[in-house]
Amino acid sequence: MNAYLYTWNPSLWHWSDQQDAIYRVNNGEQYDMYWSCGNTRKIEIGDVFFLIRLGLEPKGIIGCGYVTSDPYPLPHWDEEKAKTGKEALRTDLLFKALSEEPIVSLEFLQQRYQEYKWTPQAGGISLPQNIAEELFSLIQGNEKVSFPPVSKHDIDVYVEGKSKVITYKTYDRSPAARQACIEHYGYNCSVCGFSFEDAYGAIGSKYIEVHHLRQIADSGKEHIVNPIQDLRPVCANCHCMLHKTRPPLSIEELRITSR
């Protein structure tokens, strides 16, 4: 098993649609997101990844899945560095397990595998095979996050299909586009102003659905998605009502209807 440790520090980068990602993964839906892999170029499609949360408590492994792209450059995740033209390598990650709380705590990792450094400065660090296999087994043994292992053939089929239908910036329901939309508009519904956090407390914090103003299914071809112009955050009820007609109602039309 070829496996790599990816890192997430919430104090450095805000994962805007993390709650939606957890919802999707827990309900068997596909969720993939590009992620920084440091300077590592040897990562290959089908390799296993583990995502560790660092920087802020609680720390530990919160995600696991499969790499679905070769490393490729994108503007640096640090906005200031990106403004100077710096780039950073990314790979696409298909999440099969994802949790808000650590699946395996940092304390456990440091005690059990003392020879390995669990707080690297960058992601994409290779994991020894024995450690990777034990971690994978621990996740499979956790009924809250366990998933059927996916074969290399199935990953290749998924990647082949994704390259024809979905990319991170065209004809997509990309988490990257969702991120940008939510960061711009926030978590309140654009139609009725509903807040999941206000209604449900902590369990609803930082959760919202995202609506495409320009319907992907109706476009008939690939197109660039502008997250600010083409997407809006909406609650589940308003999202359903927007799609009661075809073409869907506009945000403004539904506001008038709901008065």
N, C-alpha and C positions, 0 to 999 in steps of 0.2 A: 504493500500500500504506500503510494507516494502521497504525502500529506504536508500541508503548510499551515502555519499559524498567522492569521490576520488579526489586526488590532483595531479597536475603536476606543477613543478617548472622548467622552461626551463633553468635556470641558474645552475641547479644541474644535469639535465638529458636531453640530446638532442634526440628529437623524430625524427629520421632520415626520416621515411617514412610518416610523418604527412600529407604532401601534397597529396600523393597517397591515404592515408586513407580518406581525405576529398573528393577527386574525387570519390572514390568508394561509399562512403555513399551517396553523392549527386546524384549518378546515380543508386541507388537502389541495389547496390551489397553488399554482405556480407563482413563485416570487423570486425574481433574480434582480440583482443590483450590482453595478460596477463598484469595485473596491480597490484601494491603493495596495499594491504589492511590493512597495519599497523599490529596490533596485534589482529584484529577482526576475530574471528573464527565462529561466528554465522550467517554469510552471507550465503544465500542459493540460489540455482539455481532458476532463475525467478525473483529475487529481482531487483528492479530498481536502477540504479546508475546515478549520476550526476558527471561530471568531471569538476573541477574548476581549472583554470590557476592562479597560484600565483607566487610571486617572481619578475616577470618582467611585465611591462605594455604591452598590456592592460590586466587587471585582471577580472575574472568573469567566469561564467559557459560557457564552450565551447562544452560540449558533454553530451549525454544522451543515455541510452539504457538499456540493461538487462544483469544481471550476468549469465554466462553459465557454471560455475563450482563451486564446493566447494573450500574453501581456501586450498592451498597446498604450501609447501616450495620450493623455488628455491634459488640459490646463490644470495646474497644481491645485490641490484641494484647499490650500491656504490662499485666501483672496488676495492678500498683499503680494505674495509670490506670483500668483497668476497674472496680476497686473503688469509685472515686469517681463512676462512672456515665458516664465518657467513652467515646465511640464512635469508630470509624474506618471509612472506606469500604473495601469489598472488591469484587472481581469474581471470578467463577469462571474458572479457567484450565484448558483442556484441553491437557495436555502431549503433544506428539508427538515431542519429543527431550528426553532428560534424561541427564545424566552426572555422576558424582561428581567427575571431573577436568574443568577448564574445556575447553569445545569451542573457545572463542576466548579467549585470555588477556587479562587487563587490560592488560598491557604492550603487546601488539599493538594493542589498541583505542586506547590513549593515543598511541601513535606514529603510527598511520595516520589517526586522526580527532582531531587535536589541538584542533580548535575546539569539540569537544563535551565536556561534563563527565561523566565516567564514574563518579563517586563521589557521587551525590546523597544527600541526607539521607532522602529518601522515594522510594517507587516511583511508578509511573504517569506517568513522564515521557515526553513525546512524542519520538520519534526522527525526524530528517529522513528523507525518503523515500529519498534516495540511500544513506544509511548503512544503513537498514533493508533495502533490496534487496540490498546487498552482503553483509550479515550473513546474510541468508536464503540467499543463493547459497553462501556459505562452508559453512553447515550442510548444504545439499543436496549439496555436494561432498565431505562427510566420510562415507565409507561406514559408519562405526560408528554414526552417529546420523541419517543422512538418512531422509527420509520423503516419501511422495507428498503434494504440496500438496492441501489440502482447499478445496473451493469454498464460497462464502458460502451457497449453497443447502444444501449438506450440513451446514454448521454449524447453520443454522436448523432443519433436520430433527432434528439431534441434540438441540438445545436444546428443541424441542417435545416430543420423546420423554422427555427428562430431566425436564421440568416435570411430566409426568404420572406418572412412575414413581419418580424419585429427586429428593430435595432434600437439602440438607446436614444436615437434622435429622429427616426423617421417612422411613419405608420405604426405608432406604438401606443401602448398603455404603460410606458416606461416609468419605473420608480424615480428615475432622475427628473422626469418632467413633473411628477407629483410633488417631489421635493421642492422644486422651484415655485410651483403654484402655491403650496401651503406656506412657504417662507414669505411669499409676497402678500397673500390674502389672510393668512391666519387660519384658526380652527373653527370659526363660527360659520354657520350656513349662510351662503350668499343670498338665499331667498328669504328665509324667515328669521335668521339670526340665532338659531338654536345652537347651544353649546352642550356637547356631550359631557364635558366636565362639570358644568353647572348642574346638569340633570342627574348625573350618576356618580359624581365624586371622582376619586382617584382612578377608578377603573375606566372612566371615560376620558381621562386626561390625554390630550394630544391625539385624539382620534377624530377623523372626518373623512367622508368619501369625496371623490373628485369627479366632476362631470365634464365631459368633452362638449364644448359648444358646437364644434364642427365634428359631426359624427363620422368615426372611422369607417364604419361599415358602409356608409353611403358615398364615401369619396371615390371608391373603386380603384385607387392607386395610392402609392406611397406619397406622403407629404411631410414637410417639416412641421413639427408641433411647437408652437410658441406657447410656453406654459402660462404666460401672463395674459395673452390675448385669447387663447383657445381653451383654457381650463378654468374651472371655478370650484371651490370647496362647497359641498352641499351635504345636508343631513340625509339619512336614508329615506325618510318619508318624502321629502322634496325631490330626491333623486328619482324615486318611483313615479311621482306625479309628472315630472318633466318628460318622462318616457311613456306617458299614457297615450301620446299621439305620435304620429310619424308624418313629417319630421317632428322631433321633440319640441315642446314649448320652449320659448326663450325664458331666461331668468326673469325678465321684466313682465312677460305675459303671465307667468305663474304667480308673481307678486300681486298683480291686479286680480287674478282669479281668487286668490286666498284672502282677499280683504273682506 
